[in-house]
Amino acid sequence: MTAKLAIALVAHDAKKPEMVEFARNHAERLSELELYATGTTGGQISEACPALSVHRLKSGPLGGDQQIGAMIAEGRLSGLLFFVDPLSPMPHDVDVKALTRLALVYDIPMALNRSTAELLIRSETFARPGHDLPQ
């Protein structure tokens, strides 16, 4: 049996409602994936979609971004959905840039907005559990 694909869900404060709506709309497909999320985002998704099993990490500014970065570097994540708010200043912007850089270095699919996340979640790779990502 092939392990589930693992993805991380992260959203800036202003984008958390959009991430929750995305999770609600794609709960069936997301249930086929191993889900990790930063603290508050994961809590809101779990509350809105109790059927989804979400591994909650620390809040982004308190180390959650670094935890996700480590998972990327260790090859434990197959994708990253990170709904970024480009209009609000982020005190932990350096952490956000580091997380983005790791996703690029390790060549994992990354969506920074809902439109791209929609494409990824509907892709053959994410739609079928057990599908290996292209190497």
MORALIN-V750651 format. One record per helix or strand of 2 or more residues. SS is the DSSP state (H for helix, E for strand). FROM is the first residue (numbers start at 1). TO is the last residue. If there is no record, write none. Layout:
[[SS | FROM | TO] [SS | FROM | TO]]
This chain:
[[E | 6 | 11] [H | 13 | 25] [H | 27 | 30] [E | 34 | 37] [H | 39 | 48] [E | 54 | 56] [H | 60 | 62] [H | 64 | 73] [E | 79 | 83] [H | 93 | 105] [E | 109 | 111] [H | 114 | 121] [H | 124 | 127]]
